[in-house]
Amino acid sequence: NPPKADEVPNCAETGVIGVLPGIIGNLMAMEAIKVLANFGSPLKNRVLFYQAKTTSFYEVQIKPNLNARKLMPKNLKELSTTAYELTCVGLPEITWDELPLEIPASAALVDLREWDELPKLDKWESLAVPFSQLEENSDTINEKDLIYFFCQSGIRSLKAVRHWQEVFPQKSVFSIRGGIQAILTKDQHGKTKNS
């Protein structure tokens, strides 16, 4: 089964330098072109590693997992009828447009970003509790009946929602889809991304 949406950390959470996804993305795009156009030597049964510190590459041979083929869709119809969204979602999310402009006294809007993450939120009053300090601040957050979590991209807030549902099932908790990046996208394009 594929990992849950909140189980894959984003680049900011893992400390990846912003240019690296672009380098790897370009390499992946070239591999896709080689496969689709049936030319060159694609990385079949090989993994290419890039060491940015030394600007070097190396390859590792891998054996195909024949059992994995059993999980693949057998044809285009099976691929198109598979409900992938059931695997990838399932936690309560709302958009920034659905968040009330006035957060009621019985609710909390919790900013899970680390102290140095920008931009700061100024449209709503929020409680800053970095994800790394969430456990030790749970009493403060739990004074509220309704909790909205947000972060930079929505991944950490989904993790917080999953945790809160397991530990405090009586609380109503929501992740704000797309995090601060969704607000930035809205500001640039006039509507919230994914809304």
C-alpha positions as CSV (number, residue, x, y, z in Angstrom):
1,N,0.0,0.0,0.0
2,P,1.2,3.5,-0.7
3,P,2.1,5.7,2.3
4,K,-0.6,7.9,3.9
5,A,-0.6,11.5,2.8
6,D,0.8,12.7,6.2
7,E,3.6,10.1,6.3
8,V,5.8,11.6,3.6
9,P,7.7,14.6,4.8
10,N,8.1,17.6,2.5
11,C,11.4,19.2,1.5
12,A,11.2,21.9,4.2
13,E,10.7,19.4,6.9
14,T,13.6,17.2,5.9
15,G,16.0,20.1,5.3
16,V,16.4,19.8,1.6
17,I,18.0,22.7,-0.2
18,G,15.4,24.2,-2.5
19,V,17.3,23.7,-5.8
20,L,17.7,19.9,-5.3
21,P,14.1,19.0,-6.2
22,G,14.6,20.9,-9.4
23,I,17.8,18.9,-10.3
24,I,16.2,15.6,-9.4
25,G,12.9,16.6,-11.1
26,N,14.7,17.3,-14.4
27,L,16.5,14.0,-14.2
28,M,13.2,12.2,-13.6
29,A,11.6,14.1,-16.5
30,M,14.4,12.9,-18.8
31,E,13.9,9.3,-17.7
32,A,10.2,9.6,-18.5
33,I,11.0,10.9,-21.9
34,K,13.4,8.1,-22.6
35,V,10.8,5.5,-21.6
36,L,8.0,7.1,-23.6
37,A,10.1,7.8,-26.7
38,N,11.8,4.4,-26.4
39,F,15.3,5.7,-26.8
40,G,18.5,5.7,-24.8
41,S,19.1,3.6,-21.8
42,P,16.6,4.4,-19.0
43,L,17.4,3.6,-15.4
44,K,15.7,0.2,-15.5
45,N,16.5,-1.9,-12.4
46,R,18.9,0.8,-11.3
47,V,18.7,3.7,-8.8
48,L,20.7,6.8,-9.5
49,F,22.0,8.7,-6.5
50,Y,23.1,12.4,-6.6
51,Q,25.6,13.8,-4.1
52,A,25.1,17.6,-4.3
53,K,28.0,18.2,-1.9
54,T,30.5,16.8,-4.3
55,T,28.5,17.0,-7.5
56,S,28.8,13.3,-8.1
57,F,26.5,10.5,-9.2
58,Y,26.5,6.8,-8.6
59,E,24.2,3.9,-9.4
60,V,23.0,0.9,-7.5
61,Q,21.6,-2.2,-9.2
62,I,18.3,-3.4,-7.8
63,K,16.3,-6.6,-8.4
64,P,12.7,-6.2,-9.5
65,N,10.1,-7.1,-6.9
66,L,7.9,-9.6,-8.8
67,N,5.3,-9.5,-6.1
68,A,4.8,-5.8,-6.7
69,R,3.5,-6.6,-10.2
70,K,0.5,-8.3,-8.7
71,L,-0.6,-5.0,-7.1
72,M,-0.4,-3.1,-10.4
73,P,-3.6,-2.4,-12.4
74,K,-3.8,-5.0,-15.2
75,N,-5.2,-2.6,-17.8
76,L,-6.3,1.0,-18.4
77,K,-9.8,0.4,-17.2
78,E,-8.6,-1.0,-13.8
79,L,-6.2,1.9,-13.5
80,S,-9.0,4.5,-14.1
81,T,-11.5,2.8,-11.7
82,T,-9.1,2.5,-8.8
83,A,-10.1,4.9,-5.9
84,Y,-6.7,6.3,-5.2
85,E,-8.2,9.1,-3.2
86,L,-9.3,6.6,-0.5
87,T,-5.7,5.7,0.0
88,C,-4.4,9.3,0.0
89,V,-7.0,11.1,2.1
90,G,-9.2,10.5,5.0
91,L,-8.3,13.2,7.5
92,P,-10.6,16.2,8.0
93,E,-9.4,19.2,6.0
94,I,-10.8,22.6,5.2
95,T,-9.6,25.4,3.0
96,W,-8.6,28.9,4.1
97,D,-11.9,30.1,2.5
98,E,-13.8,27.8,4.9
99,L,-12.1,29.0,8.0
100,P,-14.2,31.6,9.8
101,L,-12.7,35.1,9.8
102,E,-13.4,35.4,13.5
103,I,-12.1,32.3,15.3
104,P,-14.6,31.6,18.1
105,A,-13.4,31.6,21.7
106,S,-14.0,27.8,21.9
107,A,-11.6,27.2,19.0
108,A,-7.9,27.5,18.3
109,L,-6.0,28.2,15.1
110,V,-2.6,26.5,15.7
111,D,0.5,27.4,13.6
112,L,2.7,24.3,13.5
113,R,5.6,25.9,11.7
114,E,9.0,26.4,13.3
115,W,9.8,29.8,14.6
116,D,11.9,30.8,11.5
117,E,9.4,29.8,8.9
118,L,7.8,32.7,6.9
119,P,5.5,34.4,6.1
120,K,3.8,35.0,9.3
121,L,0.0,34.9,9.3
122,D,-1.7,38.2,9.9
123,K,-5.3,37.7,8.7
124,W,-6.2,35.5,11.7
125,E,-5.0,35.3,15.3
126,S,-3.2,32.1,15.8
127,L,-1.3,30.2,18.5
128,A,2.3,29.4,17.5
129,V,3.2,25.9,18.6
130,P,6.0,24.4,16.4
131,F,5.2,20.8,15.4
132,S,8.4,19.7,17.2
133,Q,6.9,21.1,20.5
134,L,3.3,19.9,20.0
135,E,3.3,17.1,22.6
136,E,4.5,19.4,25.4
137,N,1.9,22.1,24.5
138,S,-1.1,19.8,24.2
139,D,-2.7,21.0,27.4
140,T,-2.8,24.6,26.1
141,I,-4.4,23.5,22.8
142,N,-6.8,21.1,24.5
143,E,-8.5,23.9,26.3
144,K,-10.4,24.4,23.1
145,D,-13.1,22.2,21.6
146,L,-12.4,23.0,18.0
147,I,-8.8,23.0,16.7
148,Y,-7.6,24.1,13.3
149,F,-4.0,23.1,12.5
150,F,-1.9,24.6,9.7
151,C,1.7,24.6,8.6
152,Q,3.7,25.5,5.5
153,S,2.2,23.0,3.1
154,G,-0.4,21.0,5.0
155,I,1.7,17.9,5.7
156,R,2.6,18.5,9.4
157,S,-1.0,19.7,10.1
158,L,-2.3,16.3,8.7
159,K,0.1,14.6,11.1
160,A,-1.2,16.7,14.0
161,V,-4.8,15.9,13.1
162,R,-4.0,12.1,12.9
163,H,-2.3,12.3,16.3
164,W,-5.1,14.4,17.9
165,Q,-7.8,12.0,16.6
166,E,-5.9,9.0,18.2
167,V,-5.1,10.7,21.5
168,F,-8.0,13.1,21.9
169,P,-10.9,11.6,19.9
170,Q,-13.5,13.8,21.6
171,K,-12.0,16.9,20.0
172,S,-13.0,18.3,16.6
173,V,-9.8,18.9,14.6
174,F,-9.1,20.0,11.1
175,S,-6.0,20.5,8.9
176,I,-6.0,23.5,6.7
177,R,-5.3,22.2,3.2
178,G,-2.2,23.4,1.5
179,G,-1.0,25.4,4.6
180,I,0.5,28.9,4.1
181,Q,1.5,28.0,0.5
182,A,-2.3,27.9,-0.3
183,I,-2.6,31.5,0.9
184,L,0.3,32.5,-1.2
185,T,-1.2,30.8,-4.3
186,K,-4.5,32.5,-3.6
187,D,-2.8,35.9,-3.4
188,Q,-1.2,35.3,-6.7
189,H,-4.1,33.8,-8.6
190,G,-7.2,35.0,-6.9
191,K,-8.4,31.7,-5.5
192,T,-7.1,29.2,-3.0
193,K,-5.2,26.3,-4.5
194,N,-7.2,23.0,-4.2
195,S,-10.4,24.8,-3.1
